[in-house]
Amino acid sequence: MGKYNVIVIGSGHNGLVAGAKLAKSGLKTLVLDKAFLLGGCSRTDPNQIPGYKFNTGSMIIQHTMLKIAEQLGLEQFGFEPIVTPPNRPVYTFLVGKNVQFGIYRDLEFTYQEISRFSEGEADNYRRLIQDWAPFMKMVGQVMGMLEPTYAELFKILESLGPKAMWLYLAPVSDIFRSYFSTDWMGGLARYITGGGVLPQSPGTGFGTQYLPRMHFAPGFKAKGGMAGLIEPLSKVIEHNGGEVRLNSGVRKILVEEGQAKGVRLESGEEIEGDMVVSNPDFRITFFDLVGEENLETEFILRLRRLKSTGSNFNVSLVLDEKFPIECSSFIVVEGLKQVEENAIALDDGRLAKPALWVDNPCPDDPSLAPLGGNYIRLYQIDPSYLKGTTWEEQKERRAEDLIDVLEEHVPGIRRHIVDRYVMCPSDLETYFCLPPGGGGMVGPNLTIDQMYSMRVPYRSPIKNLYQTGASVHPMGGVLGLPGYNTARIILQDLEKERVKLK
């Protein structure tokens, strides 16, 4: 058996962030991944259509990753963030009937954009952003906590007053209907639901803070796609004496007397490690790799109560010209009622009219396509499994549904499509090695009963085994915080001798 201080299972960005910080701290680190490409659900794939590099899962890197990248020194390994300049929209919304406006970093410029369609709704939007502004520091404080308890959360909220409590804990739908008088303006909720927020659910109001974050701390992209983040993280690990191995699937986490001792690969090779960090979905970690025989009944029941619904359906479209909208990301949606109907359809296992999230990366990053080439990617949140039919039967028809919706708002776009690549939820489960049942990309749904200390703990009941990724606090998405927090906890445990190196 080979010997390492830390074995990280999975090369998703959180696994690599944890591995990079631990390797920089002097720990002999090994990252293992079953896949043939780095990145897990934060992957850039150059193989689907020759010459094009598609971000097949995550599209946006959250602002928190900038600070983590600085601390890990990613820029010296090729990390180059692409930040939307002030004179261009961070997102463009195509909502309702013939309504199109941009959300800019400048709030007043955004106000003028919305005013072209409704001064009243522009006033309402500005009021929502201003009402949230005093609480943004609090949200960042909670997000940055290692494992905040509900007692800590409510203490902070109560100190800020009833409005903060309401904005944080009410259903997104209620908040939007309180601020906006039109259904089309409520279509902004589609941006919030991309992370697994169900708008009708109590305790989801925190998701409305993503709107002010577009002004105060917008997300960004990396040159080279998600690979522009993932490859520098891998290089940090290797530069500090660690290893990253692909095509090395883990079959079992080796547990002896309640303690993780290492892993057994699908090849049969066994690798010894002082600690194991698991980045895959919690169901894979505990039910497949650890095994229920090594877990207490109450912990098993706690995991089974967690609900992860929905998956992504996405279509990559190669175009023979630039997309006509000058924005790297945009939303196509009728309004709040449609967002709510999509959420209900997820639970019903049926298909609703698509509410699209569209990625348009090539104008900002020509390296993702051949010279002069362009593509866009359409994303829809759909059920993992369909009632009364299968994804094999519905895949191509659903792709047409997504293109039809885009054609409604961008007439003539269909005739500029020269090639396409379609991935339905069942494809993604195989491609990303996700557990059956959906939700593996974003972790447990972001409802009040599945957040903070109710998410999967960083420290597992198995000694020396740590969970990271979308299953733990604060959430899925390319934040980097779960990985960074996991490394912080491990280093604390070493300092306090909760864990000892052999």
Order of alpha helices (4+ residues) and beta strands (2+ residues): beta-alpha-beta-beta-beta-alpha-beta-beta-beta-alpha-alpha-alpha-alpha-alpha-alpha-alpha-alpha-beta-alpha-beta-beta-beta-beta-alpha-beta-beta-alpha-beta-beta-alpha-beta-alpha-beta-alpha
